[in-house]
Amino acid sequence: MNPHIPSLNHSLIVNEEIINYKLRYSSKAKYLRIQIVHGQELEVILPRGCQLSEAEQFIIKKAKWIKKHLNGKKDGDEKFLFLGEEVTVIQEHDFFIKKHRLTYEKKILKVESPAGSNISKKRIYDHWLRQQAKLYLKKRAAELAFALQFSINKISIKGQKTRWGSCSSKKNLSFNFKLMQFRREIIDYVIIHELCHLKEMNHSKEFWALVERFCPGYKSLRKELNHGKTI
């Protein structure tokens, strides 16, 4: 059996129903692996020395699970965004893992989920976006505070229902993790907006003059934010 043979299309009749699948041989695989790709396609990965008959027996054993996930509810047309660009979220189910695995590369967020998991792409995407927000927003807010000579206390990331950010009298800043859906310039505007509240705890003319001083194009950015993806 050649481990470098490309994916081959196969079919198997189980309980009077046809199950179509792609068979892929891999010299790197340590065990037989079966997964649902893109929520629509069954793929079987065979390691070196594993026979086709073993794959067929495994498919028969897991036929109920396969049918459920192949015919399950498909994700809608919702767009997933990251820093202003659309991201493709791919979810696969694997019998041999117990925890979700996430990798992001070239605008593709790949999610490997345990076979029995019912967690949606949206929920996993939100979890990933919150993680990215903790890394990016905290660092960027600290950078802008230093550059613009603002003194801040704590920076927290939340999931507010009605606002993108907030500033307290104790110099604590908080930001909505969903800001990570927008491009960097808009994120900077929101951070600067909250930093300016450290000096003007209102939305007076003085406040907006301060915002414009540090972010001259804030009006167009604010308009883009208000017309972008809703909270």
C-alpha positions in Angstrom: 0.0 0.0 0.0 1.5 3.3 -1.1 1.3 5.9 1.7 1.5 8.7 -0.9 -1.6 7.8 -2.8 -3.9 10.8 -3.1 -7.5 10.9 -1.7 -9.8 8.4 -3.4 -13.6 8.5 -3.5 -15.3 5.4 -2.1 -18.8 4.4 -1.1 -20.2 1.8 1.3 -23.8 0.6 1.8 -24.8 0.5 5.5 -28.3 -0.3 6.6 -29.5 0.1 3.0 -28.0 3.6 2.8 -25.0 4.7 0.8 -22.2 6.4 2.7 -19.8 8.3 0.4 -16.4 9.0 1.7 -12.9 10.0 0.7 -10.1 7.7 1.6 -6.7 9.2 2.2 -3.5 7.2 3.0 -0.9 8.8 5.3 2.5 7.7 6.3 2.4 10.1 9.2 -0.8 9.0 10.8 -0.4 6.7 13.8 -4.0 5.4 13.8 -7.1 5.1 11.6 -8.9 8.5 11.7 -12.3 9.5 10.6 -13.7 13.0 10.4 -16.3 15.3 8.9 -14.7 17.9 6.7 -16.5 21.3 6.1 -19.6 19.8 7.8 -20.5 17.9 4.6 -17.8 15.4 3.6 -16.7 12.2 5.3 -12.9 11.6 5.2 -11.1 8.4 6.4 -7.4 8.6 7.0 -5.5 5.3 6.9 -2.0 4.9 8.5 0.7 2.7 7.0 -0.2 -1.0 7.1 -4.0 -0.4 7.6 -6.3 -2.2 5.2 -9.4 -0.9 3.4 -11.5 -3.5 5.1 -10.5 -2.0 8.5 -11.8 1.4 7.4 -15.1 -0.1 6.2 -15.6 -1.9 9.5 -15.0 1.3 11.4 -17.5 3.2 9.2 -20.1 0.6 9.8 -19.5 0.8 13.6 -19.8 4.6 13.5 -22.6 4.8 10.9 -25.1 6.4 13.3 -22.7 9.2 14.3 -21.7 9.7 10.7 -25.3 10.0 9.5 -26.1 12.5 12.3 -23.2 14.8 11.5 -23.5 14.6 7.7 -27.2 15.4 7.8 -27.0 17.8 10.7 -27.8 21.5 10.8 -25.5 23.5 8.6 -24.1 26.9 9.6 -25.8 29.9 8.1 -24.4 32.7 6.0 -23.0 34.6 9.0 -19.7 36.2 8.3 -16.7 35.8 10.7 -14.4 38.8 10.8 -11.0 39.4 12.3 -9.2 42.8 12.1 -11.6 43.9 9.3 -11.1 40.9 7.1 -13.4 37.9 6.6 -12.3 34.7 8.2 -13.2 31.2 7.1 -14.1 28.9 10.0 -13.7 25.2 9.2 -14.9 22.7 11.8 -14.0 19.0 11.7 -15.0 16.2 14.1 -12.5 13.6 15.2 -13.1 10.4 17.1 -9.7 10.4 18.7 -9.5 13.8 20.5 -11.1 14.9 23.7 -10.5 18.7 23.5 -11.1 21.2 20.8 -8.0 22.2 18.8 -7.8 25.6 17.2 -5.3 26.8 14.6 -5.3 30.1 12.6 -3.4 30.7 9.4 -4.0 32.7 6.3 -7.5 33.8 7.3 -8.6 30.3 8.1 -9.6 29.3 11.6 -9.5 25.5 11.7 -11.4 23.8 14.6 -10.9 20.1 15.3 -13.7 19.0 17.7 -14.4 15.8 19.6 -16.8 13.5 17.8 -19.6 14.0 20.3 -19.4 17.8 20.5 -22.4 19.9 19.6 -20.6 23.3 20.0 -21.2 25.5 17.0 -18.7 27.4 14.9 -20.1 30.7 16.2 -19.4 29.7 19.9 -15.9 28.5 19.1 -15.2 31.6 17.0 -16.4 33.9 19.9 -14.1 32.0 22.3 -11.1 32.4 19.9 -12.0 36.1 19.3 -12.0 36.8 23.1 -8.6 35.2 23.4 -7.2 37.3 20.6 -8.7 40.4 22.2 -6.9 39.8 25.5 -3.6 39.6 23.6 -4.1 42.5 21.2 -6.4 45.1 22.9 -4.5 45.1 26.2 -1.2 45.5 24.5 -2.4 48.2 22.1 -4.2 50.2 24.8 -1.0 50.2 26.9 1.0 51.3 23.8 -1.3 54.2 23.0 -1.6 55.3 26.7 2.2 55.5 26.8 2.5 57.3 23.5 -0.2 59.9 24.3 1.0 60.2 27.9 -2.1 58.9 29.7 -1.9 57.2 33.0 -4.1 54.1 33.3 -4.7 51.5 35.9 -6.3 48.2 34.7 -7.4 47.0 31.3 -10.0 44.4 31.0 -11.8 42.6 28.2 -15.5 42.0 28.4 -18.5 41.1 26.3 -20.7 44.1 26.9 -24.1 44.1 25.2 -24.4 47.8 24.3 -20.9 49.4 24.3 -17.5 49.0 22.7 -15.6 50.3 25.7 -15.7 52.2 29.0 -13.6 54.2 31.4 -14.0 54.5 35.1 -13.0 57.2 37.6 -10.4 54.8 38.9 -8.6 54.9 35.5 -9.8 51.4 34.6 -10.5 50.7 31.0 -12.6 47.9 29.5 -13.1 46.9 25.9 -15.6 44.6 24.1 -13.8 41.6 22.7 -15.9 42.0 19.5 -13.8 45.0 18.6 -11.4 42.5 17.1 -13.9 42.2 14.2 -12.9 45.7 13.0 -9.8 47.0 11.3 -6.9 48.3 13.4 -7.7 52.0 12.8 -11.2 51.7 14.2 -9.8 49.8 17.2 -7.3 52.6 17.8 -10.2 55.2 17.7 -12.2 53.3 20.4 -9.1 53.1 22.6 -8.3 56.8 22.2 -11.9 57.6 22.9 -11.7 55.9 26.2 -8.3 57.3 27.0 -9.7 60.8 26.5 -12.4 60.1 29.1 -9.6 60.0 31.7 -9.4 63.8 31.3 -13.0 64.5 30.2 -15.6 62.2 31.8 -18.3 63.4 29.4 -19.0 64.0 25.7 -18.5 67.8 25.8 -16.9 69.9 23.1 -13.7 69.7 25.0 -13.8 66.0 25.0 -14.3 65.7 21.2 -11.6 68.3 20.6 -9.2 66.1 22.6 -10.2 63.0 20.6 -9.6 64.9 17.4 -6.2 66.0 18.6 -5.1 62.4 19.0 -7.2 60.9 16.2 -7.8 63.5 13.4 -10.0 61.2 11.3 -12.2 60.0 14.2 -15.5 61.1 12.6 -15.2 58.8 9.6 -14.0 56.0 11.8 -16.8 56.5 14.3 -19.3 56.4 11.3 -17.7 53.2 10.1 -17.9 51.6 13.5 -21.6 52.6 13.9 -22.4 51.0 10.5 -20.4 47.9 11.0 -21.2 44.6 12.7 -23.6 45.2 15.6 -22.9 44.1 19.1 
